[in-house]
Amino acid sequence: MSVKGLGALVLVGAALVLAACDQGQAVYPTKEKGDAAPRMSNEKRETIFGPEGLFGKSKSDNEGVGIGVNAFLWRASLDTVSFMPITTADAFGGTIITDWYQLPETPSERYKVNVFILDRTLRADGVKVSLFKQVRDGTGNWVDVRVDPKMVVDLENSILTRARQLRVVSTE
């Protein structure tokens, strides 16, 4: 690290230390009844996002609080693939990854779904689904096979339909 970079780091550290002081008095973390985590004693009750949203942008009605993607698309996606074992669900990144799932009526086939929520608004192009299928070959090994593109479109439409239903119910 250069001397210039080290100097900047020291200045930032000093600024953080001074910011923690309120007119010469130290500010200590406190925990009030009902708070999930301690907060600074001079911290206001608002979230870090403030009343106008992150970076001064106001949040629209259909954006979730606390997650990085559209709340209706997120909930609808979880509802739609909830019958499958979910490996990863990242609300901030908008990613849901399932594990392989075998339908009881066709034990020689299994499916895996990846759902990506691409937008903070409820839009038709705000969700993308990747669907994978495997079948057992003659030796009992799983082999990748091509998925009918209509299945992917149907799954995306199912998520969008459920998201619209959730939105309608929330506005009533």
C-alpha positions in Angstrom: 0.0 0.0 0.0 1.4 3.4 -0.9 1.9 6.2 1.7 -0.8 8.2 0.0 -3.3 5.2 0.4 -2.2 4.6 4.0 -2.8 8.3 4.8 -6.3 8.2 3.3 -7.0 5.0 5.4 -5.9 6.8 8.5 -8.1 9.8 7.7 -11.1 7.6 7.1 -10.4 5.7 10.4 -10.1 9.0 12.3 -13.4 10.3 10.7 -15.2 7.1 11.9 -13.9 7.5 15.4 -14.9 11.2 15.5 -18.3 10.4 14.0 -19.0 8.0 17.0 -18.6 10.9 19.4 -21.5 13.3 20.1 -20.2 16.7 21.3 -17.2 15.1 23.0 -19.1 12.2 24.6 -18.8 8.6 23.4 -21.8 6.9 22.0 -22.3 3.4 23.2 -24.5 0.6 21.6 -27.7 0.0 23.4 -30.4 -2.6 23.1 -34.0 -1.8 23.7 -36.8 -4.2 24.3 -38.0 -5.6 21.0 -34.9 -4.7 19.1 -33.2 -7.5 17.2 -29.7 -6.0 17.5 -28.1 -3.2 19.4 -28.2 0.2 18.0 -26.2 3.4 18.7 -27.8 5.5 21.4 -27.9 8.5 19.2 -29.2 6.6 16.2 -32.7 7.5 15.0 -35.4 4.9 14.8 -35.5 5.0 10.9 -33.8 2.3 8.9 -30.5 2.9 7.2 -32.5 3.3 4.0 -34.2 6.4 5.4 -37.7 7.6 4.4 -36.7 8.2 0.8 -35.2 4.8 0.2 -31.6 3.8 -0.6 -29.6 6.7 -2.0 -32.5 9.1 -1.9 -34.8 7.1 -4.3 -38.3 6.6 -3.1 -39.6 3.1 -2.9 -42.7 2.2 -4.9 -45.5 0.3 -3.3 -44.6 -3.1 -4.8 -41.0 -3.2 -3.6 -40.2 -5.3 -0.6 -38.7 -3.8 2.5 -35.5 -5.5 3.5 -35.0 -7.6 0.3 -33.2 -6.6 -2.9 -35.9 -7.8 -5.3 -39.6 -7.4 -5.9 -41.4 -8.9 -2.9 -44.3 -10.3 -5.0 -42.0 -12.0 -7.5 -39.9 -13.4 -4.6 -42.9 -14.8 -2.7 -44.5 -16.2 -5.8 -41.3 -17.9 -6.8 -41.0 -19.5 -3.4 -44.6 -20.6 -3.5 -44.3 -22.0 -7.0 -41.2 -24.2 -6.3 -42.0 -24.9 -2.6 -42.7 -28.6 -3.4 -39.0 -29.0 -4.4 -36.1 -29.1 -1.9 -34.6 -25.6 -1.9 -30.8 -25.5 -1.8 -30.3 -21.8 -1.8 -32.6 -18.8 -1.5 -31.0 -15.4 -1.6 -33.5 -12.6 -1.3 -31.0 -9.8 -1.9 -29.6 -11.4 -5.0 -33.0 -12.7 -6.2 -31.8 -16.3 -6.6 -33.6 -19.5 -5.7 -31.9 -22.8 -6.5 -33.6 -26.1 -5.9 -32.1 -29.5 -5.5 -33.1 -32.4 -7.8 -36.7 -33.5 -7.4 -38.2 -36.7 -8.7 -41.9 -36.8 -9.4 -43.5 -39.7 -7.5 -45.3 -40.9 -10.7 -42.1 -40.9 -12.8 -39.1 -42.1 -10.6 -36.9 -42.4 -13.7 -36.9 -38.6 -14.2 -35.8 -35.7 -12.0 -35.9 -31.9 -12.3 -33.9 -29.0 -10.9 -35.0 -25.3 -11.1 -33.0 -22.1 -10.8 -35.2 -18.9 -10.5 -33.6 -15.5 -11.0 -35.6 -12.4 -10.1 -34.1 -9.6 -12.3 -36.0 -6.5 -11.3 -37.4 -4.6 -8.3 -40.6 -4.0 -10.1 -43.4 -6.5 -11.0 -42.8 -7.0 -14.7 -43.1 -9.9 -17.0 -39.4 -9.9 -17.8 -38.5 -9.6 -14.1 -38.2 -13.3 -13.6 -36.1 -15.9 -15.4 -36.3 -19.6 -14.9 -33.7 -22.3 -15.8 -35.0 -25.8 -15.8 -32.9 -28.9 -15.9 -34.0 -32.5 -16.5 -32.2 -35.8 -16.1 -33.4 -39.4 -16.8 -31.9 -42.7 -15.8 -30.1 -44.6 -18.5 -29.9 -48.4 -18.8 -27.1 -48.6 -16.2 -28.9 -46.5 -13.6 -26.9 -43.3 -14.1 -28.5 -39.9 -14.4 -28.1 -38.4 -17.9 -29.0 -34.8 -18.8 -31.7 -34.4 -21.4 -33.2 -31.4 -23.2 -36.1 -29.7 -21.5 -39.1 -28.6 -23.6 -38.9 -24.8 -23.7 -42.7 -24.6 -23.1 -42.1 -26.0 -19.6 -39.8 -23.1 -18.8 -42.4 -20.6 -20.1 -45.2 -22.3 -18.2 -43.2 -22.1 -15.0 -42.4 -18.4 -15.5 -46.1 -17.7 -16.2 -47.1 -19.6 -13.1 -44.7 -17.4 -11.0 -46.0 -14.2 -12.7 -49.7 -15.3 -12.1 -49.0 -16.0 -8.5 -47.2 -12.6 -8.1 -50.2 -10.8 -9.6 -52.5 -12.6 -7.2 -50.3 -11.6 -4.2 -50.3 -8.0 -5.4 -54.1 -7.9 -5.7 -54.6 -9.4 -2.3 -52.1 -6.9 -0.7 -54.0 -3.9 -2.1 -57.4 -4.9 -0.8 
